[in-house]
């Protein structure tokens, strides 16, 4: 979709930067489902083990597993997590926190800064969204149910904490924690560059700062960078947000590739893949029983916002002429220049349902584009594997997701088992932080049904 959009714009047949880095594919199933969620797949990437959907760096018995980030830090490497989601979200969490349920983000926030964590502070750079899980319950937009001020704790643990673009642009001492938004960071199409840096800017700042900090040491750095919101656009069936976040991921990959070329004194390997596919996107679809061999990327040209942003604006709109407002202020900025009367009345009916209206708006543009979505969730298709830099060709081919952690561990000469042992010795921490609390339902959906055909 992104490639065709670029081709439509300038007839370019060169493809995308990532096309030149493609080296293979990754299989993604989890231990309890053939269709994975993000936390179980990220646990495969961080710990090298299969776990159940919802588990964060724990095994099927909800015991913690040592991650490549923790092993790297304990070996003397510098580390970073840079994402466009909440920093407490499933993928970043699975590199540094250990908990039976990915939704326990208030606990994950404390583990990430090294407070509720037996290894102490193991991340030098944390950047992304999700400030709401770091502020006490009484403060504006807080997502916590307690009075813990995780930002204040982070400062006592040595972090420079910042929330604005101006500080991001300064030279900062490690460790630092940058949280630019209360929730996820904006989709790239909606991002205000005065308030939020792009994924590319965060990735390059992180690389430069980790490089400077490790220049004199014999160990280097490990950093996990995630273009998190591609997935969210898939969940919302929003082709516009999807396209622009994919293009930004390509810019970030290209910038990291260039960075590797410019730093040959610090041999670096980049590997990139997805937790899973999301949305089941195809170009071309069947209309009234006849296949339509058609994709019309020109409809993207007029599409200036995500459905997320427009659905919120529509919900908050106070106007007497709803039909006119939705045509001019919602459909038009999304690139739907002439909605049908039926589409307008459906939009009015969905005014108070932001998620319902968002999906509907995405479908309206998708039909005009010739884009089809199979799902509002994940699928089990294999995801593409990209690589660049030192030894990346050793990882070419078709791999299980657990092999990603094995490759990283081999490159950095890391041993994960001693980290796992260290974590499991700490039984009181496991009882208080990793396992369900008394009265909490354990997260074990479908585990004994889906995969164990005795």
C-alpha positions in Angstrom: 0.0 0.0 0.0 2.8 2.4 0.9 4.8 1.4 -2.1 1.9 2.0 -4.4 1.1 5.4 -2.8 4.7 6.5 -3.5 4.5 5.1 -7.1 1.3 7.0 -7.7 3.0 10.2 -6.5 6.1 10.2 -8.6 6.0 7.1 -10.8 8.9 5.7 -8.6 9.5 2.0 -9.1 12.3 2.0 -6.5 10.1 0.6 -3.7 10.7 1.3 0.0 13.9 1.5 2.0 12.9 -1.7 3.9 12.6 -3.6 0.6 16.4 -3.6 0.3 16.8 -5.0 3.9 14.4 -7.9 3.6 16.0 -11.2 4.8 13.2 -13.5 5.8 10.1 -14.2 7.7 9.0 -14.9 11.3 6.4 -17.3 12.5 4.3 -15.9 15.4 2.1 -18.4 17.3 2.0 -18.2 21.1 1.8 -21.1 23.6 -2.0 -21.0 23.8 -3.1 -19.7 20.4 -2.1 -19.9 16.8 -2.9 -16.2 16.7 -0.5 -14.3 19.0 -1.0 -11.1 20.9 1.8 -8.5 21.3 3.0 -9.5 24.8 3.5 -13.2 24.1 5.3 -12.4 20.8 7.4 -9.7 22.4 8.3 -12.2 25.2 9.5 -14.6 22.4 11.7 -11.7 21.1 13.0 -10.8 24.6 13.2 -14.1 26.5 13.3 -16.6 23.6 10.4 -18.7 25.0 6.8 -19.2 24.0 4.2 -17.9 26.5 0.4 -17.4 26.6 -1.4 -14.4 25.2 -1.2 -11.6 27.8 1.9 -12.8 29.6 4.7 -10.3 29.9 8.2 -11.9 30.1 6.9 -14.8 32.1 6.5 -18.5 31.1 3.3 -20.5 31.0 3.5 -21.0 34.8 3.7 -17.2 35.3 7.4 -17.3 36.4 9.7 -14.6 35.2 12.2 -15.2 32.3 15.4 -13.2 31.9 15.3 -10.8 28.8 18.1 -9.9 26.4 17.8 -6.3 27.6 18.4 -7.3 31.3 21.2 -9.6 30.3 22.9 -6.9 28.2 22.6 -4.4 31.0 24.1 -6.8 33.6 27.0 -7.5 31.2 27.8 -3.8 31.0 25.9 -2.7 27.9 23.8 0.5 27.8 20.2 -0.1 27.0 17.1 1.7 25.6 13.4 1.4 24.8 12.0 3.8 22.3 8.4 3.5 21.2 5.4 5.5 19.9 2.9 3.6 22.1 2.6 4.0 25.9 6.0 3.0 27.2 4.1 0.6 29.5 2.5 -1.2 26.5 3.0 -4.9 25.8 6.1 -4.8 23.6 8.4 -2.5 25.6 7.1 -4.0 28.8 8.2 -7.5 27.7 11.9 -6.4 27.6 12.0 -5.1 31.2 8.9 -6.0 33.2 7.6 -9.4 34.4 3.9 -9.8 35.1 1.1 -12.3 34.4 -1.1 -9.7 32.7 -0.1 -7.0 30.2 -2.9 -4.8 31.3 -1.2 -4.2 34.7 0.5 -1.1 33.3 0.7 0.8 36.6 2.9 -2.0 38.0 4.8 -2.2 34.7 5.7 1.6 35.0 7.4 0.9 38.3 9.3 -2.1 37.0 10.5 -0.2 34.0 12.2 2.5 36.0 13.8 -0.2 38.2 11.7 0.5 41.3 9.6 -2.7 41.7 12.3 -4.8 40.1 14.9 -7.1 41.7 17.6 -6.1 39.2 17.2 -2.4 39.9 17.4 0.1 37.0 18.3 -1.7 33.8 17.1 0.8 31.1 19.2 4.0 30.3 16.8 5.5 27.8 13.0 5.3 27.9 11.0 7.3 25.4 7.4 7.2 24.3 3.9 8.0 25.5 2.0 6.8 28.5 2.7 9.5 31.2 -0.7 8.7 32.7 0.7 5.5 34.3 3.5 7.5 36.0 1.4 10.1 37.8 -0.6 9.7 41.1 -4.4 9.2 40.8 -5.4 12.7 41.8 -3.5 14.4 38.9 -5.1 15.3 35.6 -5.5 12.3 33.2 -3.8 9.8 35.6 -4.4 6.1 34.9 -3.2 5.0 38.3 -5.5 3.8 41.1 -3.0 4.7 43.8 -1.0 7.8 45.0 2.3 6.6 43.7 4.3 9.3 41.8 6.5 7.2 39.5 8.0 10.3 37.9 9.3 11.4 41.3 10.6 7.9 42.0 12.3 7.9 38.6 14.1 11.1 39.5 15.4 9.6 42.8 16.7 6.7 40.7 18.8 9.1 38.7 16.5 9.7 35.6 16.2 13.0 34.0 12.5 13.2 33.4 11.0 15.4 30.6 7.7 15.8 28.8 8.4 18.4 26.1 10.0 18.8 22.7 12.3 21.6 23.9 14.1 19.3 26.4 14.2 16.4 23.9 16.2 18.7 21.6 18.8 19.4 24.3 21.8 17.3 25.1 20.8 15.1 28.0 22.8 13.0 30.5 21.8 9.3 30.7 19.6 7.8 32.1 16.6 9.7 30.9 12.8 9.2 30.7 10.9 11.1 28.0 7.1 10.9 28.0 5.5 13.1 25.5 1.8 12.3 25.8 -0.6 11.0 28.4 -1.6 8.0 26.3 0.0 6.7 23.1 1.9 9.2 21.0 0.0 10.7 18.1 -0.3 8.9 14.8 2.3 10.4 12.4 -0.4 12.0 10.2 -1.7 13.9 13.3 1.7 14.6 15.0 2.5 18.2 16.0 6.3 18.4 15.6 6.4 21.3 18.1 5.1 18.9 20.8 6.2 15.4 19.8 9.4 14.1 18.1 9.0 11.6 15.3 10.0 8.0 15.6 13.0 8.7 13.4 14.1 11.6 15.6 13.8 9.5 18.8 15.6 6.6 17.3 18.6 8.7 16.1 18.8 10.6 19.3 18.8 7.3 21.2 21.5 5.8 19.0 23.7 8.9 19.3 23.4 9.1 23.1 24.0 5.3 23.6 27.0 5.5 21.2 28.5 8.4 23.1 27.9 6.7 26.4 29.6 3.5 25.3 32.4 4.9 23.2 35.1 4.2 25.8 33.7 0.8 26.9 34.3 -2.6 25.4 30.6 -3.4 25.6 28.2 -1.5 23.3 24.5 -1.0 23.6 21.1 -2.7 23.0 18.1 -0.7 22.0 14.6 -1.8 21.0 12.7 0.7 18.8 9.1 0.1 18.0 6.9 1.8 15.4 4.0 0.8 17.7 1.1 2.7 16.1 1.1 0.8 12.8 -0.7 -1.9 14.9 -3.2 0.5 16.3 -4.1 1.8 12.8 -4.6 -1.9 11.8 -6.9 -2.4 14.8 -8.9 0.6 13.8 -9.0 -0.4 10.1 -7.7 3.2 9.4 -5.8 3.1 6.1 -4.6 6.7 6.4 -3.0 6.4 9.8 -1.6 3.0 8.7 0.0 4.4 5.6 1.7 7.4 7.3 3.0 5.3 10.2 4.4 2.8 7.7 6.1 5.6 5.8 7.6 6.9 9.1 8.8 3.4 10.0 10.6 3.3 6.6 12.2 6.7 7.3 13.4 5.4 10.7 14.8 2.2 9.2 16.6 4.2 6.5 18.0 6.6 9.1 19.2 3.7 11.3 20.8 2.1 8.3 22.6 5.3 7.4 23.7 5.7 11.1 25.2 2.2 11.0 27.1 3.1 7.8 28.5 6.3 9.4 29.7 4.5 12.6 31.9 1.8 11.3 34.0 2.2 14.5 31.0 0.7 16.3 29.9 -2.4 14.3 26.1 -2.6 14.8 23.5 -5.0 13.7 19.9 -4.0 13.0 17.1 -6.5 12.8 13.5 -5.6 12.5 10.2 -7.5 12.4 6.6 -7.3 13.8 5.0 -8.9 16.8 2.2 -10.0 14.4 0.1 -8.8 11.5 -2.9 -6.8 12.3 -6.1 -6.0 10.4 -5.6 -8.5 7.5 -5.1 -5.8 5.0 -5.4 -6.5 1.3 -5.4 -4.3 -1.8 -8.3 -5.2 -4.0 -11.6 -6.7 -2.9 -14.8 -8.3 -4.2 -17.7 -6.1 -4.9 -21.2 -7.5 -5.5 -19.8 -10.9 -6.2 -17.4 -9.8 -8.9 -13.6 -9.3 -8.1 -12.6 -5.7 -8.4 -9.0 -5.5 -9.6 -8.6 -2.0 -8.4 -6.6 0.0 -5.9 -6.9 3.8 -6.0 -4.1 5.4 -3.8 -5.0 8.9 -5.1 -7.8 8.9 -2.4 -5.0 9.2 0.2 -4.1 12.6 -1.2 -7.0 14.4 0.5 -6.7 12.5 3.7 -5.2 14.7 6.4 -6.0 13.1 9.8 -6.5 9.7 11.5 -9.9 8.4 12.2 -8.9 8.5 15.9 -8.6 12.3 15.8 -11.6 12.8 13.7 -13.8 10.5 15.7 -13.0 12.5 18.9 -13.7 15.8 17.1 -17.0 14.5 15.9 -18.0 13.3 19.4 -17.1 16.7 20.8 -18.8 18.7 18.1 -21.7 21.0 19.2 -23.6 22.1 16.2 -27.3 22.2 15.1 -26.5 21.2 11.5 -25.0 17.8 12.1 -25.2 16.7 8.4 -23.3 19.7 7.1 -20.7 19.6 9.9 -19.9 15.9 9.4 -19.6 16.4 5.6 -17.3 19.5 5.8 -15.3 18.9 9.1 -15.1 15.1 9.3 -15.5 13.3 6.0 -13.7 16.0 3.9 -10.4 16.1 6.0 -10.4 12.3 5.9 -10.4 12.5 2.1 -14.1 11.5 1.6 -15.1 14.5 -0.5 -18.7 13.4 -1.4 -20.1 11.0 1.2 -23.5 9.4 0.3 -26.7 10.4 2.2 -26.6 6.9 3.8 -23.0 7.4 5.0 -23.9 10.8 6.5 -26.9 9.4 8.4 -24.8 6.4 9.6 -22.2 8.9 10.8 -24.8 10.9 12.7 -26.1 7.6 14.4 -22.5 6.8 15.5 -21.6 10.3 16.8 -21.2 9.2 20.4 -19.3 6.0 19.7 -15.7 7.0 18.9 -14.5 3.5 18.2 -17.6 2.5 16.2 -17.5 5.7 14.2 -13.7 5.5 13.7 -14.0 2.0 12.2 -17.0 3.1 10.0 -15.0 6.2 8.7 -12.0 4.0 7.9 -14.3 1.6 6.0 -15.8 4.4 4.0 -12.4 5.5 2.7 -11.2 1.9 2.3 -14.1 1.2 -0.1 -13.1 4.1 -2.2 -9.4 3.1 -2.1 -10.1 -0.5 -2.9 -8.6 -1.6 0.4 -10.1 -4.5 2.3 -9.6 -5.5 6.0 -10.2 -9.0 7.2 -10.2 -8.2 10.9 -10.2 -5.6 13.6 -7.6 -7.8 15.3 -4.5 -9.8 14.7 -4.0 -12.5 12.1 -1.6 -15.5 12.1 0.2 -14.7 8.9 4.0 -14.7 9.0 5.6 -11.3 9.3 8.6 -10.0 7.3 12.1 -10.0 8.8 14.5 -7.2 7.9 18.2 -7.0 8.7 21.2 -4.7 8.1 24.8 -4.4 9.5 27.2 -6.8 11.0 26.3 -10.5 10.8 22.7 -9.8 9.8 22.9 -12.4 6.9 23.4 -15.1 9.6 19.8 -14.6 10.5 18.4 -14.8 6.9 15.5 -17.3 6.3 12.3 -18.4 7.9 12.4 -18.5 11.8 10.2 -19.0 14.8 9.8 -15.8 16.9 11.8 -17.3 19.8 14.9 -17.4 17.5 15.0 -13.6 17.5 16.1 -13.6 21.1 18.6 -16.4 20.4 20.1 -14.3 17.6 20.4 -11.2 19.8 21.9 -13.2 22.6 24.4 -14.8 20.3 25.5 -11.4 18.8 26.0 -9.8 22.2 27.3 -13.0 23.8 24.6 -13.0 26.5 23.4 -15.7 28.8 19.7 -15.5 29.7 19.5 -18.5 32.1 21.5 -16.8 35.0 19.2 -13.8 34.7 16.1 -16.0 34.9 17.6 -17.8 38.0 18.3 -14.4 39.6 14.8 -13.2 39.1 13.2 -16.5 40.3 15.1 -16.4 43.5 13.2 -13.3 44.5 10.1 -15.0 45.7 8.5 -12.1 47.6 8.9 -9.9 44.5 7.2 -12.6 42.4 4.4 -12.9 44.9 3.8 -9.1 45.0 4.5 -8.1 41.4 4.5 -11.0 38.9 1.7 -13.3 40.0 -2.0 -12.5 40.3 -2.9 -11.0 43.7 -5.4 -12.8 45.9 -8.8 -12.3 44.4 -7.5 -11.5 40.9 -8.5 -13.8 38.1 -5.4 -15.4 36.6 -5.0 -14.8 32.8 -5.3 -18.3 31.4 -7.9 -18.0 28.6 -7.9 -21.0 26.3 -4.6 -22.3 27.4 -5.7 -25.9 27.9 -8.1 -25.9 25.0 -6.3 -24.4 22.1 -2.9 -26.0 21.9 -2.8 -29.2 23.9 -4.4 -31.9 21.8 -3.8 -34.8 24.2 
